[in-house]
Each structure stands twice: as structure tokens, then as C-alpha cells.
Amino acid sequence: MMAEVIQMKLPITIGDIEITRRQAGRGMVRLIKHGESIGRIESNKVLDDLPRVLGRKLTIEEQVAITLAVPGAVVAA
């Protein structure tokens, strides 16, 4: 029996921040809050930088969602 593969795609919302690739540039994601762009983060640093933007740690569920949705997102060792 094969395991079910869950595939998530951008945009996703974590807290009140929407994460999208639209108009972000190569290797980047754009952060949107209340319809306004608040910045860009390198895709491979989303898990490190997003908690600073949110002002809190990411939950396990949020970390999994980001890892599945953002190409290149990596968990720091």
C-alpha cells in the first residue's frame, strides 16, 4: 500500500501573513499582510525568518505546511 502524498501550493496563509511567489523574483517568496506587500524572503530561509516577522514561533503544522508549499524551504539543522 502506498502512502498518500500531500501536495500544497502557494499561496498559503500563516497567521495574518500570506506567502506567495507572485512578483517575488527567483528564489524568493513575497509576504503580504492585509493586502499590502511587507517584504520578500529567500525561499530557503522562510522557516528561519518568518517567526521574526510573526513575532512568535511556528507551530509544527505551520512548519509542515511551509515545507510542503515553498520549494526550497529547508529545516535548519
N, C-alpha and C positions, 0 to 999 in steps of 0.2 A: 504494500500500500504506500502510495507516495504522499508526502506531506503537502498540505495546501500552501501555495506560495501567495503571500500577501504583497500586493504592489500598491504603493501610494505614489501620488504625483503631486507636484506643486500646482497651484498654491495651497499652502496649509496655514492654519492659524494656531499659534501658541500664545496663550494669554490673550492680550489685545493686539498682538503683533501678527500681521500677515507676512508670510515668507513666500516670495515669488522670484522667478527668473526673468520675468518680463522687464525689459530695459535695464538689466543689471550688468551686462557685459560678460565676457568669457570668464568662466571660473568663479563667478560671483552670484550672490543672491541679494535681492533687494528687500528691505524691511519697510513695511507700511503700517502706520498707526492712524486710525480714524481717517483713512483715505489719503493721508499725506505721507510721502516718502520721508523716512527718517534716517536713511543711510543704506550702505551696502556692506556686506561681509563676504570674505572669501569662503567658497563652499566648504573647503576643508577645515575651516575654523569656526563653523556655525556652533558646534557643541561647546566650544570654549568661550565664544564671545556673546552668544545670546543670553546667558544668565546675567551678564553685566548689564545688558540692555533692559532686561526684565526686572532686575533688582532682586532676583531670587534664584535658587537652584532649579534646574529642570527635573520634573518627575521622570521616573523610569519610562512611563508611557510616552511622554513627550520626546525623550531621547530616542526611543524606538521609532516613533513617527518621523522624526527628523532624519534618522539614519536610513530609513526606507524611502523617504521622499526626496532628499537632497543628494544628487550624485556627488560623490567625493567626500561626503561628511564622514569623518573618522572619529573614533573614540580615542581620546588621549590615553596613553599607557600610564 
